[in-house]
Amino acid sequence: MSEPAPVVTAADVPEGAVLLDVREQDEWDAGHAPGALHVPLGDLPSRLGDLPADAELQVLCRAGGRAARAAAWLQENGYDAVVVDGGMGAWQDAGRPVVAEGDEAPRVL
């Protein structure tokens, strides 16, 4: 069994951090952190090449469960990854910016 990944609060994610959103496409489209990388959890193994190998990845999902699984798996595969506690819900609650794809107002699904 793998060790759980470290956890950081949404308010403590540093400016300029590499954010990795592992939610599904519809969740991403509805609202995500500006500049985040989007790789759905199920696609992670086949898309490792899309991730920067030399940066700490701040991993987000809706509430934290998928992010915890993704971050633990990333750590097992040589990446430096932490879980953003509470996911996009906590991100939005902390007053961090959220953008949407298209013309709809951003919201967290």
C-alpha positions as CSV (number, residue, x, y, z in Angstrom):
1,M,0.0,0.0,0.0
2,S,1.4,3.4,-0.9
3,E,1.9,6.2,1.5
4,P,-0.6,9.0,1.4
5,A,0.6,12.1,-0.4
6,P,1.2,15.4,1.6
7,V,-1.7,17.8,1.8
8,V,-1.8,21.5,1.4
9,T,-4.7,23.9,1.9
10,A,-6.1,25.8,-1.1
11,A,-5.1,29.1,0.6
12,D,-1.5,27.8,0.9
13,V,-1.0,26.9,-2.7
14,P,1.8,29.2,-3.8
15,E,1.4,31.6,-6.7
16,G,2.8,30.1,-9.9
17,A,2.4,26.5,-8.6
18,V,1.8,23.8,-11.2
19,L,-1.9,22.8,-10.6
20,L,-3.0,19.4,-11.9
21,D,-6.8,18.9,-12.1
22,V,-7.8,15.2,-12.4
23,R,-11.6,15.7,-12.7
24,E,-13.6,14.7,-15.7
25,Q,-14.1,16.9,-18.8
26,D,-17.6,18.2,-17.8
27,E,-16.3,19.2,-14.4
28,W,-13.3,20.9,-15.9
29,D,-15.5,22.8,-18.5
30,A,-17.8,24.1,-15.7
31,G,-15.0,25.6,-13.6
32,H,-11.3,25.2,-13.0
33,A,-8.3,27.1,-11.7
34,P,-6.8,29.3,-14.4
35,G,-3.6,27.9,-15.9
36,A,-4.2,24.4,-14.4
37,L,-3.2,21.3,-16.4
38,H,-6.2,19.0,-17.0
39,V,-5.6,15.2,-17.0
40,P,-8.6,13.1,-15.9
41,L,-7.6,10.5,-13.3
42,G,-8.2,7.6,-15.7
43,D,-5.9,9.1,-18.3
44,L,-3.0,9.8,-16.0
45,P,-1.0,6.7,-16.7
46,S,-1.0,7.3,-20.5
47,R,-0.4,11.1,-20.2
48,L,2.6,11.2,-17.8
49,G,4.6,12.8,-20.6
50,D,2.2,15.8,-20.4
51,L,3.4,16.6,-16.9
52,P,6.5,18.5,-15.9
53,A,8.9,16.1,-14.2
54,D,10.8,18.8,-12.3
55,A,7.9,20.6,-10.6
56,E,5.9,19.9,-7.5
57,L,2.4,19.1,-8.7
58,Q,-0.6,20.5,-6.7
59,V,-3.3,18.0,-7.4
60,L,-7.0,19.0,-7.4
61,C,-10.3,17.2,-7.9
62,R,-13.8,18.1,-6.7
63,A,-13.3,17.3,-3.0
64,G,-10.0,15.5,-2.6
65,G,-10.5,11.7,-3.0
66,R,-9.4,11.4,-6.7
67,A,-6.6,13.9,-6.0
68,A,-5.3,11.8,-3.1
69,R,-5.2,8.7,-5.3
70,A,-3.6,10.6,-8.2
71,A,-0.9,12.2,-6.0
72,A,0.0,8.9,-4.3
73,W,0.3,7.2,-7.7
74,L,2.4,10.1,-9.0
75,Q,4.7,9.8,-6.1
76,E,5.1,6.1,-6.7
77,N,6.2,7.0,-10.2
78,G,8.8,9.6,-9.3
79,Y,6.8,12.8,-9.3
80,D,6.7,15.3,-6.4
81,A,2.9,15.7,-5.8
82,V,0.7,17.1,-3.0
83,V,-3.1,17.1,-2.6
84,V,-5.0,20.3,-2.4
85,D,-7.2,19.6,0.6
86,G,-10.9,19.9,-0.2
87,G,-10.3,20.2,-3.9
88,M,-12.0,22.8,-6.1
89,G,-14.7,23.4,-3.5
90,A,-12.1,24.5,-1.0
91,W,-10.2,26.4,-3.8
92,Q,-13.4,28.4,-4.6
93,D,-14.2,28.9,-0.8
94,A,-10.6,30.3,-0.3
95,G,-11.4,33.0,-2.9
96,R,-9.0,31.5,-5.4
97,P,-9.9,32.3,-9.1
98,V,-12.1,29.9,-11.1
99,V,-12.7,30.1,-14.8
100,A,-15.0,28.2,-17.2
101,E,-14.9,27.0,-20.7
102,G,-17.4,28.8,-23.0
103,D,-19.8,31.5,-22.0
104,E,-21.2,30.1,-18.8
105,A,-20.4,31.5,-15.3
106,P,-17.8,29.3,-13.6
107,R,-19.0,26.8,-11.1
108,V,-17.5,23.8,-9.3
109,L,-19.2,20.5,-10.2
